[in-house]
C-alpha cells in the first residue's frame, strides 16, 4: 500500500505540470496580454490616485504623510551615521598616546 502523502504529492505534481504548461500558452497569447496590461495600468493609476488622495487627507488633518515619514527617517539615518562616525573619531583620538 502506498503512502497517502506520496500519492497526493504525485497528483499535485501532475496537476501543477499540466497547469503550468496551459498557463504558459495562455500568457503567450497577445489577446490575453493586451487586456491584462491595460487592466494593470488602470489599476496602478487608480492606486496612485488613491494614494495621493489619502496623503492629502492625512495632510489636511495635520498628520505626517508616508512621504514625510520616509523623509524624516532618512534624515534620522543620516544623523545616526554621522554620530557613529564622530564617536569613532573620538575613540581614535582617545587611543592616541
ROSE-4610 file (N, C-alpha, C; in Angstrom, 1 decimal, always signed):
// ROSE-4610
residu = [X/X/X/X/X/X/X/X/X/X/X/X/X/X/X/X/X/X/X/X/X/X/X/X/X/X/X/X/X/X/X/X/X/X/X/X/X/X/X/X/X/X/X/X/X/X/X/X/X/X/X/X/X/X/X/X/X/X/X/X/X/X/X/X/X/X/X/X/X/X/X/X/X/X/X/X/X/X/X/X/X/X/X/X/X/X/X/X/X/X/X/X/X/X/X/X/X/X/X/X/X/X/X/X/X/X/X/X/X/X/X/X/X/X/X/X/X/X/X/X/X/X/X/X/X/X/X/X/X/X/X/X/X/X/X/X/X/X/X/X/X/X/X/X/X/X/X/X/X/X/X/X/X/X/X/X/X/X/X/X/X/X/X/X/X/X/X/X/X/X/X/X/X/X/X/X/X/X/X/X/X/X/X/X/X/X/X/X/X/X/X/X/X/X/X/X/X/X/X/X/X/X/X/X/X/X/X/X/X/X/X/X/X/X/X/X/X/X/X/X/X/X/X/X/X/X/X/X/X/X/X/X/X/X/X/X/X/X/X/X/X/X/X/X/X/X/X/X/X/X/X/X/X/X/X/X/X/X/X/X/X/X/X/X/X/X/X/X/X/X/X/X/X/X/X/X/X/X/X/X/X/X/X/X/X/X/X/X/X/X/X]
num = [1/1/1/2/2/2/3/3/3/4/4/4/5/5/5/6/6/6/7/7/7/8/8/8/9/9/9/10/10/10/11/11/11/12/12/12/13/13/13/14/14/14/15/15/15/16/16/16/17/17/17/18/18/18/19/19/19/20/20/20/21/21/21/22/22/22/23/23/23/24/24/24/25/25/25/26/26/26/27/27/27/28/28/28/29/29/29/30/30/30/31/31/31/32/32/32/33/33/33/34/34/34/35/35/35/36/36/36/37/37/37/38/38/38/39/39/39/40/40/40/41/41/41/42/42/42/43/43/43/44/44/44/45/45/45/46/46/46/47/47/47/48/48/48/49/49/49/50/50/50/51/51/51/52/52/52/53/53/53/54/54/54/55/55/55/56/56/56/57/57/57/58/58/58/59/59/59/60/60/60/61/61/61/62/62/62/63/63/63/64/64/64/65/65/65/66/66/66/67/67/67/68/68/68/69/69/69/70/70/70/71/71/71/72/72/72/73/73/73/74/74/74/75/75/75/76/76/76/77/77/77/78/78/78/79/79/79/80/80/80/81/81/81/82/82/82/83/83/83/84/84/84/85/85/85/86/86/86/87/87/87/88/88/88/89/89/89/90/90/90/91/91/91/92/92/92/93/93/93/94/94/94/95/95/95/96/96/96/97/97/97]
x = [+0.8/+0.0/+0.9/+0.5/+1.3/+0.9/+1.9/+1.7/+0.8/-0.3/-1.2/-0.5/+0.4/+1.2/+1.9/+2.5/+3.2/+2.2/+1.1/+0.1/-0.4/-0.6/-1.1/+0.0/+1.3/+2.4/+2.5/+2.3/+2.4/+1.2/+0.0/-1.1/-1.0/-0.5/-0.2/+0.8/+1.9/+2.9/+2.4/+1.5/+0.9/+0.0/-0.8/-1.7/-0.9/+0.2/+1.0/+1.7/+2.2/+2.8/+1.8/+0.6/-0.4/-0.8/-1.0/-1.5/-0.4/+0.8/+1.9/+2.0/+1.9/+2.0/+0.9/-0.3/-1.5/-1.4/-1.0/-0.9/+0.3/+1.3/+2.4/+1.9/+1.0/+0.4/-0.5/-1.3/-2.3/-1.6/-0.5/+0.2/+1.0/+1.3/+2.0/+1.0/-0.3/-1.3/-1.5/-1.3/-1.5/-2.9/-3.9/-5.2/-5.4/-4.6/-4.6/-3.7/-2.5/-1.5/-2.0/-2.6/-3.0/-4.0/-5.1/-6.1/-5.5/-4.7/-4.1/-3.2/-2.5/-1.6/-2.4/-3.5/-4.4/-5.1/-5.4/-6.0/-5.0/-3.8/-2.8/-2.5/-2.4/-2.2/-3.3/-4.5/-5.6/-5.6/-5.3/-5.2/-4.1/-3.0/-1.9/-2.2/-2.9/-3.3/-4.3/-5.2/-6.2/-5.6/-4.6/-3.9/-3.1/-2.4/-1.7/-2.6/-3.8/-4.7/-5.3/-5.5/-5.9/-4.9/-3.6/-2.5/-2.4/-2.5/-2.5/-3.6/-4.8/-6.0/-5.8/-5.3/-5.0/-4.0/-2.9/-1.9/-2.4/-3.2/-3.9/-4.8/-5.5/-6.4/-5.6/-4.5/-3.7/-3.1/-2.6/-2.0/-3.0/-4.3/-5.3/-5.6/-5.4/-5.5/-4.3/-3.3/-2.1/-1.2/-1.4/-0.6/+0.4/+1.6/+2.6/+2.2/+2.5/+2.2/+3.3/+3.1/+4.1/+5.4/+5.3/+6.5/+7.2/+6.4/+7.0/+7.8/+7.1/+7.8/+9.0/+9.0/+10.2/+11.3/+11.0/+12.0/+12.6/+11.7/+12.2/+13.1/+12.7/+13.5/+14.9/+14.9/+16.2/+17.1/+16.5/+17.3/+17.9/+17.0/+17.5/+18.6/+18.5/+19.6/+20.9/+20.8/+21.9/+22.6/+21.7/+22.3/+22.9/+22.3/+22.9/+24.3/+24.4/+25.6/+26.7/+26.3/+27.3/+27.7/+26.8/+27.1/+28.0/+27.8/+28.7/+30.1/+30.2/+31.5/+32.2/+31.5/+32.1/+32.5/+31.7/+32.1/+33.4/+33.5/+34.7/+35.9/+35.7/+36.8/+37.3/+36.3/+36.6/+37.4/+36.9/+37.6/+39.1/+39.2/+40.6/+41.4/+40.9/+41.7/+42.0/+41.1/+41.4/+42.4/+42.6/+43.5/+45.0/+45.1/+46.5/+47.3/+48.5/+49.4/+49.7]
y = [-1.2/+0.0/+1.2/+2.2/+3.4/+4.4/+5.2/+6.3/+7.3/+7.7/+8.7/+10.1/+10.4/+11.7/+11.6/+10.5/+10.3/+10.4/+9.7/+9.7/+11.2/+11.9/+13.3/+14.1/+14.0/+14.7/+14.4/+13.1/+12.8/+13.4/+13.4/+14.0/+15.5/+16.1/+17.6/+17.9/+17.1/+17.3/+17.3/+16.3/+16.1/+17.3/+17.7/+18.9/+20.1/+20.3/+21.5/+21.6/+20.5/+20.4/+20.8/+20.2/+20.4/+21.9/+22.4/+23.8/+24.8/+24.5/+25.4/+25.4/+24.3/+24.2/+25.0/+24.8/+25.6/+27.1/+27.5/+28.9/+29.6/+28.8/+29.3/+29.6/+28.8/+29.0/+30.2/+30.3/+31.4/+32.7/+32.8/+34.0/+34.5/+33.6/+34.0/+34.6/+34.4/+34.9/+36.4/+37.1/+38.6/+39.0/+38.2/+38.5/+38.5/+37.9/+37.9/+39.0/+39.1/+40.1/+41.5/+41.9/+43.3/+43.7/+43.1/+43.5/+43.4/+42.4/+42.3/+43.5/+43.9/+45.1/+46.3/+46.5/+47.6/+47.6/+46.4/+46.3/+46.7/+46.2/+46.5/+48.0/+48.6/+50.1/+50.8/+50.5/+51.1/+51.0/+49.8/+49.5/+50.4/+50.5/+51.3/+52.7/+53.2/+54.6/+54.9/+54.0/+54.3/+54.2/+53.3/+53.2/+54.4/+55.0/+56.2/+57.4/+57.4/+58.5/+58.3/+57.1/+56.8/+57.2/+56.9/+57.2/+58.7/+59.5/+60.9/+61.5/+60.9/+61.4/+61.1/+60.0/+59.6/+60.5/+60.8/+61.7/+63.1/+63.6/+64.9/+64.9/+63.8/+63.8/+63.7/+62.9/+62.9/+64.3/+64.9/+66.2/+67.3/+67.1/+68.1/+68.0/+66.8/+66.6/+67.0/+67.4/+67.9/+66.7/+65.5/+64.4/+64.2/+63.6/+63.4/+62.3/+62.5/+61.6/+60.5/+59.5/+58.5/+59.1/+60.0/+60.6/+61.5/+62.2/+62.9/+62.0/+60.9/+59.9/+59.3/+59.0/+58.5/+59.5/+60.8/+61.8/+62.0/+62.0/+62.1/+60.9/+59.7/+58.5/+58.6/+59.1/+59.3/+60.2/+61.3/+62.3/+61.7/+60.9/+60.3/+59.3/+58.6/+57.6/+58.4/+59.5/+60.3/+60.8/+61.3/+61.8/+60.6/+59.5/+58.3/+58.0/+58.0/+57.7/+58.7/+59.9/+61.0/+60.9/+60.5/+60.4/+59.2/+58.1/+56.9/+57.3/+58.0/+58.5/+59.3/+60.3/+61.1/+60.3/+59.4/+58.5/+57.8/+57.2/+56.5/+57.4/+58.6/+59.6/+60.0/+60.2/+60.5/+59.3/+58.1/+56.9/+56.8/+57.1/+57.1/+58.2/+59.3/+60.4/+60.0/+59.4/+59.0/+57.9/+57.1/+56.0/+56.5/+57.7/+58.2/+58.4/+58.1/+58.3/+59.8]
z = [+0.0/+0.0/+0.0/-0.8/-1.0/+0.1/+0.5/+1.4/+0.9/+1.6/+1.1/+0.7/+1.5/+1.3/-0.1/-0.4/-1.7/-2.8/-2.6/-3.7/-3.9/-2.9/-3.0/-3.7/-3.3/-3.9/-5.4/-5.8/-7.2/-8.0/-7.4/-8.0/-8.2/-7.1/-7.2/-8.2/-8.3/-9.3/-10.7/-11.0/-12.3/-12.6/-11.6/-11.8/-12.1/-11.3/-11.4/-12.8/-13.3/-14.6/-15.7/-15.6/-16.7/-16.6/-15.4/-15.3/-15.7/-15.4/-15.8/-17.3/-18.0/-19.5/-20.1/-19.5/-20.1/-19.9/-18.7/-18.4/-19.2/-19.5/-20.3/-21.7/-22.3/-23.6/-23.5/-22.5/-22.3/-22.2/-21.4/-21.2/-22.4/-23.3/-24.5/-25.6/-25.3/-26.3/-26.2/-27.3/-27.3/-26.9/-27.2/-26.8/-25.3/-24.6/-23.1/-22.6/-23.2/-22.6/-22.8/-23.9/-24.1/-23.1/-23.0/-21.9/-20.5/-20.2/-18.9/-18.6/-19.6/-19.4/-19.2/-20.0/-19.8/-18.4/-17.9/-16.6/-15.5/-15.7/-14.7/-14.7/-15.9/-16.0/-15.3/-15.5/-14.9/-13.4/-13.0/-11.5/-10.9/-11.5/-10.9/-10.9/-11.9/-12.0/-10.9/-10.7/-9.6/-8.2/-8.1/-6.8/-6.5/-7.6/-7.4/-7.0/-7.7/-7.3/-5.9/-5.5/-4.1/-3.1/-3.4/-2.5/-2.4/-3.5/-3.4/-2.6/-2.8/-2.0/-0.5/-0.2/+1.2/+1.8/+1.1/+1.6/+1.8/+0.9/+1.0/+2.3/+2.5/+3.6/+4.9/+5.0/+6.2/+6.4/+5.4/+5.5/+6.0/+5.5/+6.0/+7.5/+8.0/+9.4/+10.3/+9.5/+10.2/+10.6/+10.0/+10.3/+9.2/+9.6/+8.5/+7.5/+6.3/+5.2/+5.2/+4.4/+4.3/+3.7/+2.8/+2.3/+3.3/+4.2/+5.3/+6.2/+6.5/+7.5/+6.9/+5.6/+4.9/+4.9/+4.6/+4.6/+6.0/+7.1/+8.4/+8.8/+8.4/+8.7/+8.0/+6.7/+6.0/+6.8/+7.2/+8.0/+9.3/+10.0/+11.2/+10.9/+9.8/+9.4/+9.1/+8.4/+8.2/+9.5/+10.4/+11.7/+12.5/+12.5/+13.2/+12.6/+11.3/+10.6/+11.0/+11.0/+11.3/+12.8/+13.7/+15.1/+15.3/+14.6/+14.7/+14.2/+13.1/+12.6/+13.6/+14.3/+15.3/+16.5/+16.9/+18.0/+17.7/+16.5/+16.1/+16.1/+15.6/+15.6/+17.0/+17.9/+19.3/+20.0/+19.7/+20.2/+19.7/+18.4/+17.8/+18.5/+18.7/+19.4/+20.8/+21.5/+22.9/+23.0/+22.0/+22.0/+21.7/+21.2/+20.8/+22.1/+22.1/+23.3/+23.5]
